[in-house]
Amino acid sequence: MTYKKLYRIYFTEFDDENFEKVINVLKEKYSSQVNIIKSNVVNEFRALELYLEKEGYSEEIKNLISTLTNSQYVRVDYIDTAK
């Protein structure tokens, strides 16, 4: 089994173009793969998985997403599947 370390980012974005911008900014800034998870209940509620080995970026990522989406309701969790 391959263990992964990643940040899971939860937020709401109603504009699809802005959502794509968020993904592109994350990919460029962190040089990392981004996996998209869409809600089955509310289309605008999105989650992203940013594959990044290092801890300590949660607040930075939260501030970046909040700025890009103009929302203060952003949650970022660091997940280490080896633990």
RASULCOR-V579840 format. One record per backbone hydrogen bond with DSSP energy under -1.0 kcal/mol. NH is the residue of the N-H (numbers start at 0). CO is the residue of the C=O. E is the energy in kcal/mol with one decimal. If there is no record, write none. Layout:
BEGIN
nh-><NH | NH>
co-><CO | CO>
e-><E | E>
END
This chain:
BEGIN
nh-><5 | 6 | 7 | 8 | 9 | 10 | 12 | 18 | 19 | 20 | 21 | 22 | 23 | 24 | 25 | 26 | 27 | 28 | 29 | 30 | 34 | 36 | 38 | 44 | 45 | 46 | 47 | 48 | 49 | 50 | 60 | 61 | 62 | 63 | 64 | 65 | 66 | 67 | 68 | 69 | 70 | 73 | 74 | 76 | 78 | 80 | 82>
co-><78 | 49 | 76 | 47 | 74 | 45 | 43 | 14 | 15 | 16 | 17 | 18 | 19 | 20 | 21 | 22 | 23 | 24 | 25 | 26 | 48 | 46 | 44 | 41 | 10 | 36 | 8 | 34 | 6 | 32 | 56 | 57 | 58 | 59 | 60 | 61 | 62 | 63 | 64 | 65 | 65 | 71 | 9 | 7 | 5 | 3 | 79>
e-><-2.7 | -2.5 | -3.1 | -3.0 | -3.1 | -2.3 | -2.4 | -2.1 | -2.2 | -1.8 | -2.3 | -2.0 | -2.5 | -2.6 | -2.3 | -2.5 | -2.4 | -2.9 | -2.3 | -1.1 | -2.5 | -3.2 | -1.7 | -1.6 | -3.1 | -2.6 | -2.4 | -2.5 | -3.0 | -2.0 | -2.9 | -2.6 | -2.5 | -2.2 | -2.7 | -2.6 | -2.1 | -2.4 | -2.4 | -1.1 | -1.3 | -1.2 | -2.3 | -2.7 | -3.6 | -2.7 | -1.6>
END
